[in-house]
């Protein structure tokens, strides 16, 4: 719990002093804030995590009783701290309509096309496909270009797309990002690859992991992927955070990734070596892929966030907000892994919610609220 308590202390001090420094005001840390961070309770964080990750909550999947139970628990904690509701209709709830999509595996496929011959592949063993909310029935065939990590970050002196044209192509890339990136930039560039591919004109993506990354192997990822994807819907019922320019997206096994490089100008091992040295790279793989994806709507979900606020003490600055966020939901119940079918989500993200609750307690314990309002969203 030591790193959790350190994170809380840093977060509180940054909120109370760092914002002032950015605004050109005094950077001195108030004595009451220094005193508050000394009262962080590791046992309270542990208790929150234990409750939120308990089997009785069944993995906190949105739309389920388990998620509602978790939300009720968090609301109870907010109320006990004297925080005010900041959701809709003067309540702690902010409605977020959700929709889940799932790949119809029977009507979906992936095959390699080389020298006019098409080689079918095995779903769940060699590849998995991502649901495509924008294209319920997608059929795309195109040459494949390897683009390293699939990262374009000129500000960090790194761009896999610098000297390659991928318009109308399917890009293959490694999961993750260069190890030399700062942690926040590494996280951002790891999660923005689809957006990056579309920006460069690609029409499909293929992701695979470094041979040493056992956590992201296809055998590990397949059970989770088969639960589909969930996106929130706007007022017109359109899903957000999707990329209509992409006609297909796949993740492939280590063995299939090596097969992709069979006719490439650079070998698989050489490409991995370059990636490990954090060097940008891109080249055609001299193979095409035929990707067919049928995406079915699995369900609509009445999702919601839990939102509370500690009003600021300054009559003007209280209209500005510092936001503390940790997602309350997790994956729910899926296919059993070693006899356990509940995805408890202790780390993802009961730990974050627990830290947020303890942080809220510290704010609420101050003799005078911060000048700006503090918003807590779970």
C-alpha positions in Angstrom: 0.0 0.0 0.0 3.0 2.3 0.3 2.9 3.5 -3.3 -0.9 4.1 -3.0 -0.5 6.4 0.0 2.4 8.2 -1.7 0.1 8.8 -4.7 -2.6 10.2 -2.5 -0.2 12.6 -0.8 1.3 13.8 -4.0 -2.1 14.3 -5.6 -3.4 16.3 -2.7 -0.3 18.5 -2.5 -0.3 19.1 -6.3 -4.0 20.0 -6.2 -3.5 22.5 -3.4 -0.2 24.0 -4.4 0.7 23.0 -7.9 -2.4 24.5 -9.5 -1.7 27.8 -7.7 1.9 27.7 -9.1 0.6 27.2 -12.6 -1.8 30.1 -12.1 1.2 32.4 -11.2 0.3 32.4 -7.5 2.2 31.3 -4.4 3.5 27.7 -4.6 3.8 27.3 -0.8 2.1 24.2 0.5 -0.5 25.1 3.1 0.3 23.7 6.6 -3.2 22.1 6.8 -2.5 20.2 3.6 0.8 19.0 4.9 -0.9 17.8 8.0 -3.7 16.1 6.1 -1.4 13.9 4.0 0.1 12.5 7.2 -3.3 11.0 8.0 -3.6 8.7 4.9 -5.0 5.4 6.0 -3.6 2.4 4.1 -6.1 0.1 6.0 -9.0 2.1 4.6 -7.8 1.8 1.1 -7.4 -1.9 1.6 -11.0 -2.1 3.0 -12.5 -0.2 0.0 -10.6 -2.5 -2.4 -11.7 -5.6 -0.6 -15.4 -4.6 -0.7 -15.4 -3.4 -4.3 -13.5 -6.5 -5.6 -15.6 -9.0 -3.6 -17.1 -11.9 -5.4 -20.6 -10.7 -4.4 -20.3 -7.8 -6.8 -19.7 -10.2 -9.7 -17.0 -8.1 -11.4 -19.0 -4.8 -11.4 -20.1 -5.0 -15.0 -22.2 -1.9 -16.0 -25.9 -2.6 -16.0 -25.7 -5.4 -13.5 -26.7 -5.7 -9.8 -23.1 -5.9 -8.9 -22.3 -2.6 -10.4 -25.3 -1.0 -8.7 -24.1 -2.4 -5.4 -20.6 -0.9 -6.0 -22.2 2.5 -6.9 -24.3 2.4 -3.8 -21.2 1.8 -1.7 -19.3 4.7 -3.2 -22.3 7.0 -2.9 -22.6 6.0 0.8 -19.0 7.0 1.3 -19.5 10.3 -0.4 -22.5 11.1 1.8 -20.6 10.1 4.9 -17.9 12.7 4.0 -20.5 15.4 3.5 -19.9 15.7 -0.3 -22.6 17.1 -2.4 -24.3 15.3 -5.4 -23.0 16.6 -8.7 -25.0 14.3 -11.1 -28.3 14.8 -12.8 -31.4 16.1 -11.0 -29.4 16.9 -7.9 -28.4 13.3 -7.5 -25.1 11.5 -7.4 -25.9 9.7 -10.7 -24.8 10.8 -14.2 -26.5 8.7 -16.8 -24.3 7.3 -19.5 -26.1 5.1 -22.1 -23.9 2.3 -23.3 -24.0 -0.3 -26.1 -22.0 -3.5 -26.3 -20.9 -5.1 -29.6 -19.6 -8.6 -30.1 -17.9 -10.4 -33.0 -20.0 -13.1 -34.6 -17.1 -15.6 -34.9 -19.0 -18.0 -37.1 -19.3 -15.4 -39.8 -15.9 -13.8 -39.3 -12.5 -14.8 -40.6 -8.9 -13.9 -41.3 -6.6 -15.3 -43.9 -3.2 -14.6 -45.4 -3.0 -13.9 -49.2 0.3 -14.6 -50.8 1.1 -15.4 -54.4 -2.6 -15.7 -55.2 -3.2 -18.3 -52.5 -5.4 -17.7 -49.5 -4.5 -19.4 -46.2 -7.4 -19.5 -43.6 -6.4 -19.0 -40.0 -8.0 -20.2 -36.7 -10.1 -17.9 -34.6 -9.1 -17.8 -30.9 -5.8 -19.6 -31.5 -4.1 -17.6 -34.2 -6.1 -14.4 -34.1 -9.1 -12.5 -32.6 -11.0 -9.7 -34.2 -12.3 -6.5 -32.7 -16.0 -5.6 -33.0 -16.6 -2.8 -35.5 -19.6 -0.7 -34.5 -19.3 1.5 -37.6 -19.4 -1.5 -40.0 -21.7 -4.3 -38.9 -20.6 -6.4 -41.9 -17.0 -5.6 -43.0 -15.0 -7.3 -45.7 -11.5 -5.9 -46.4 -8.5 -7.2 -48.3 -5.3 -5.2 -48.5 -1.5 -5.4 -48.4 0.1 -5.3 -44.9 2.7 -2.8 -43.9 4.7 -3.1 -40.6 5.0 0.2 -38.7 7.0 -0.7 -35.6 5.0 0.4 -32.6 2.6 2.2 -34.8 3.5 5.4 -33.0 3.8 8.9 -34.4 5.3 11.3 -31.8 7.6 13.8 -33.6 7.7 15.9 -30.4 9.5 13.0 -28.7 11.8 12.4 -31.7 10.0 9.3 -32.8 7.8 8.5 -35.8 7.2 5.1 -37.3 5.1 6.6 -40.1 7.7 9.1 -41.2 8.8 7.5 -44.4 6.0 5.1 -45.4 2.7 5.5 -47.3 0.0 3.4 -45.7 -3.1 4.8 -47.5 -5.5 2.0 -48.3 -3.2 -0.5 -46.5 -3.5 -2.6 -43.3 -0.9 -1.7 -40.8 0.7 -4.2 -38.4 2.3 -3.0 -35.2 3.6 -4.1 -31.9 1.6 -3.5 -28.7 3.1 -1.0 -26.3 5.3 2.0 -27.0 9.0 2.8 -26.9 10.4 2.3 -23.4 12.3 5.6 -23.6 9.0 7.5 -23.5 7.8 9.1 -20.2 5.2 6.9 -18.6 2.3 9.2 -19.4 3.4 9.5 -23.1 3.9 5.8 -23.3 0.4 5.2 -22.0 -1.2 7.7 -24.4 0.7 6.3 -27.5 -0.1 2.8 -26.5 -3.9 3.5 -26.5 -4.1 5.8 -29.5 -2.9 3.5 -32.3 -6.2 3.1 -34.1 -6.6 6.9 -34.2 -3.0 7.2 -35.5 -3.5 4.6 -38.2 -6.7 6.3 -39.5 -4.9 9.6 -39.5 -2.3 8.1 -41.9 -4.9 6.6 -44.2 -4.8 3.0 -43.1 -8.0 0.9 -43.4 -7.2 -1.9 -41.0 -4.9 -2.8 -38.1 -3.1 -5.9 -36.9 -1.6 -5.9 -33.4 0.8 -8.3 -31.9 3.1 -8.4 -28.8 6.8 -8.7 -28.2 7.8 -12.3 -27.7 8.7 -11.5 -24.1 5.2 -10.0 -23.3 3.4 -13.1 -22.1 0.5 -11.1 -20.6 -0.7 -10.0 -24.0 -0.5 -13.4 -25.8 -3.5 -14.4 -27.8 -4.3 -17.2 -25.4 -4.6 -14.7 -22.6 -6.4 -11.9 -24.6 -9.0 -14.1 -26.3 -11.3 -14.7 -23.3 -11.5 -11.0 -22.6 -11.9 -10.0 -26.2 -14.8 -12.4 -26.6 -16.7 -10.2 -24.2 -16.9 -7.6 -26.9 -16.5 -3.8 -26.6 -18.7 -1.2 -24.9 -19.0 2.4 -26.0 -21.1 5.2 -24.8 -23.7 6.7 -27.1 -24.4 10.3 -27.9 -27.9 11.8 -27.9 -28.3 10.6 -31.5 -27.5 7.0 -30.4 -24.1 7.1 -32.2 -21.2 5.4 -30.5 -18.3 7.6 -29.4 -14.5 6.8 -29.6 -14.8 4.7 -32.8 -13.0 5.1 -36.1 -15.2 4.6 -39.2 -12.1 4.7 -41.4 -11.0 1.3 -40.1 -12.7 -1.6 -41.8 -11.1 -4.3 -39.6 -8.9 -4.8 -36.6 -7.2 -8.0 -35.4 -4.8 -9.2 -32.8 -2.6 -12.1 -33.7 -0.5 -14.8 -32.0 3.3 -14.7 -31.8 3.5 -17.6 -34.3 1.3 -15.8 -36.8 3.3 -12.6 -36.4 6.4 -14.5 -37.4 4.5 -15.9 -40.4 3.6 -12.4 -41.6 7.3 -11.6 -41.9 8.1 -14.6 -44.2 8.5 -12.5 -47.3 9.5 -9.2 -45.6 12.8 -7.4 -46.4 13.6 -7.5 -42.7 13.2 -10.6 -40.6 11.0 -10.8 -37.6 13.9 -11.1 -35.1 15.6 -8.1 -36.7 12.4 -6.0 -36.4 12.0 -7.0 -32.8 15.6 -6.0 -32.1 15.0 -2.6 -33.6 11.9 -2.2 -31.5 13.8 -3.2 -28.4 16.3 -0.4 -29.2 13.4 2.1 -29.6 14.2 2.8 -33.2 11.4 3.8 -35.6 10.8 1.5 -38.5 8.3 0.7 -41.3 8.4 -1.5 -44.4 5.9 -3.6 -46.5 5.6 -7.2 -45.4 4.9 -8.3 -49.0 1.7 -10.2 -48.0 -2.0 -9.3 -48.0 -4.7 -10.1 -45.5 -8.3 -10.8 -46.0 -10.4 -9.8 -43.0 -14.1 -10.4 -42.6 -15.9 -9.2 -39.5 -19.5 -9.5 -38.6 -20.4 -7.4 -35.6 -23.6 -7.9 -33.7 -25.2 -5.7 -31.1 -25.0 -7.7 -27.9 -27.0 -5.4 -25.6 -27.9 -1.8 -24.6 -26.9 -0.9 -21.1 -28.2 1.8 -18.8 -24.8 2.8 -17.6 -24.0 5.7 -15.2 -21.2 7.4 -13.4 -21.2 8.4 -9.7 -20.4 12.1 -9.2 -19.8 14.1 -6.1 -18.4 17.6 -5.4 -16.6 19.4 -2.6 -17.5 23.0 -3.3 -14.6 25.4 -3.3 -14.2 28.1 -0.7 -13.4 31.0 -3.0 -16.6 32.8 -4.3 -15.1 33.1 -7.8 -12.6 30.2 -8.1 -15.2 27.7 -6.9 -16.6 27.7 -10.4 -13.3 26.1 -11.5 -12.9 22.3 -10.9 -10.1 19.9 -10.1 -11.3 16.5 -11.2 -10.4 13.2 -9.5 -11.4 10.2 -11.6 -11.3 6.4 -11.2 -13.6 4.1 -13.2 -15.8 2.0 -11.0 -16.8 -0.7 -13.6 -15.0 -3.9 -14.6 -15.6 -6.9 -16.9 -18.1 -8.8 -14.8 -18.3 -12.6 -15.3 -16.7 -14.5 -18.2 -15.3 -17.8 -19.2 -13.7 -19.5 -16.3 -9.9 -19.2 -15.8 -8.6 -22.0 -13.5 -12.1 -22.5 -12.3 -12.8 -18.8 -11.5 -15.2 -17.0 -13.8 -15.4 -13.6 -11.9 -13.2 -10.8 -13.1 -12.9 -9.1 -9.7 -11.0 -6.0 -10.9 -9.1 -5.4 -7.7 -6.4 -3.5 -9.5 -8.5 -2.4 -12.5 -9.9 -0.4 -10.9 -11.0 -1.0 -7.3 -7.6 0.3 -6.3 -8.2 3.6 -8.1 -11.6 4.0 -6.6 -10.3 3.2 -3.1 -7.5 5.8 -3.6 -10.1 8.4 -4.8 -12.3 7.7 -1.7 -9.4 8.2 0.7 -8.3 11.3 -1.2 -11.9 12.6 -0.9 -11.7 12.0 2.9 -8.5 14.0 3.1 -10.0 17.0 1.2 -13.1 16.8 3.4 -11.0 16.8 6.6 -9.3 20.1 5.8 -10.4 23.0 8.1 -11.2 25.0 5.0 -12.0 23.7 1.6 -9.7 24.4 -1.3 -10.5 27.5 -3.2 -11.5 25.5 -6.3 -14.2 22.9 -6.3 -13.1 19.3 -6.3 -15.1 16.9 -8.4 -15.0 13.1 -7.8 -16.1 10.8 -10.6 -16.4 7.1 -10.4 
